[in-house]
Amino acid sequence: MAESSIDRRTDHADRTRAAFRRFIPPATVARVTRQHQVDDSLPPLPSPDANDAERGEAIMARLVARIGAPSLEDYRRAYAGCGAPWPGDDEIRRRHPVAADPAA
């Protein structure tokens, strides 16, 4: 009897899990697992009935709280890398979270 595509996928998934168990140290797996725990010091997650804009704002607030906001220079590099015209510092501050200028 021919092997089905489901059997091949299951076999591939089993082999992949076995490879991970052989080559990834358990401490790494534990560290990655802990990253997904709830952190009460961060702003709340969006509610399930939130619209796209609310979800985006909540996720951005959590990222900024966790790693900090990008600087204006970071935004300049991103705009230049995309070939987009620079809208100006004030417009960037209006649209996006921006880190405080250390020189100010």
C-alpha positions as CSV (number, residue, x, y, z in Angstrom):
1,M,0.0,0.0,0.0
2,A,1.3,3.5,-0.9
3,E,2.2,5.9,1.8
4,S,-0.1,8.9,2.0
5,S,0.9,12.5,2.2
6,I,-0.4,12.7,5.7
7,D,1.8,9.7,6.7
8,R,4.9,11.5,5.1
9,R,4.1,14.7,6.9
10,T,3.7,13.0,10.3
11,D,6.9,11.1,9.7
12,H,8.7,14.4,8.8
13,A,7.3,16.1,11.9
14,D,8.4,13.2,14.1
15,R,11.9,13.3,12.7
16,T,12.1,17.1,13.1
17,R,11.1,16.8,16.8
18,A,13.6,14.1,17.3
19,A,16.3,16.3,15.7
20,F,15.4,19.2,18.0
21,R,15.6,17.0,21.0
22,R,19.1,15.8,20.0
23,F,20.6,19.2,19.1
24,I,18.9,21.9,21.2
25,P,19.9,22.0,24.9
26,P,17.1,21.7,27.4
27,A,18.1,25.1,28.9
28,T,17.4,26.8,25.6
29,V,14.0,25.3,25.4
30,A,13.2,26.3,28.9
31,R,14.3,29.9,28.2
32,V,12.1,30.2,25.1
33,T,9.2,28.8,27.0
34,R,9.6,31.4,29.8
35,Q,9.5,34.2,27.3
36,H,5.9,33.6,26.6
37,Q,4.8,34.0,30.3
38,V,2.6,37.0,31.3
39,D,4.6,40.0,32.5
40,D,2.5,42.2,34.8
41,S,4.9,45.1,34.4
42,L,3.9,45.5,30.7
43,P,0.8,47.3,29.4
44,P,-2.2,44.9,29.0
45,L,-2.8,42.8,26.0
46,P,-5.6,43.9,23.7
47,S,-9.0,42.5,24.4
48,P,-10.4,39.8,22.1
49,D,-13.0,42.1,20.7
50,A,-10.4,44.9,19.9
51,N,-10.3,46.3,16.4
52,D,-7.1,46.3,14.3
53,A,-6.0,49.8,15.4
54,E,-6.5,49.0,19.1
55,R,-4.6,45.7,18.7
56,G,-1.8,47.5,17.0
57,E,-1.6,50.2,19.7
58,A,-1.6,47.7,22.5
59,I,1.1,45.6,20.9
60,M,3.3,48.7,20.1
61,A,2.9,49.9,23.8
62,R,4.1,46.5,25.0
63,L,7.1,46.5,22.6
64,V,8.0,50.0,23.7
65,A,7.7,49.1,27.4
66,R,9.9,46.0,26.8
67,I,12.6,47.2,24.5
68,G,12.1,51.0,24.2
69,A,11.0,53.2,21.3
70,P,13.0,53.7,18.2
71,S,14.9,57.0,17.8
72,L,14.3,59.5,15.0
73,E,17.6,58.2,13.5
74,D,16.2,54.7,13.5
75,Y,13.1,56.0,11.6
76,R,15.3,57.9,9.2
77,R,17.3,54.8,8.3
78,A,14.0,52.8,7.8
79,Y,12.5,55.5,5.5
80,A,15.8,55.8,3.6
81,G,16.1,52.0,3.3
82,C,12.6,51.8,1.8
83,G,13.2,54.8,-0.5
84,A,10.3,56.6,1.1
85,P,10.5,60.4,1.5
86,W,11.1,61.7,5.0
87,P,7.9,63.3,6.3
88,G,9.7,65.4,9.0
89,D,10.4,64.9,12.6
90,D,7.1,66.3,13.9
91,E,5.1,64.0,11.6
92,I,7.1,61.0,12.7
93,R,6.5,61.9,16.4
94,R,2.8,62.2,15.6
95,R,2.6,58.8,13.9
96,H,5.0,56.7,15.9
97,P,6.4,56.3,19.4
98,V,9.8,58.0,19.4
99,A,12.6,57.7,22.1
100,A,13.6,60.9,23.9
101,D,16.5,62.6,22.2
102,P,19.5,62.1,24.4
103,A,21.0,65.4,23.3
104,A,18.0,67.4,24.4
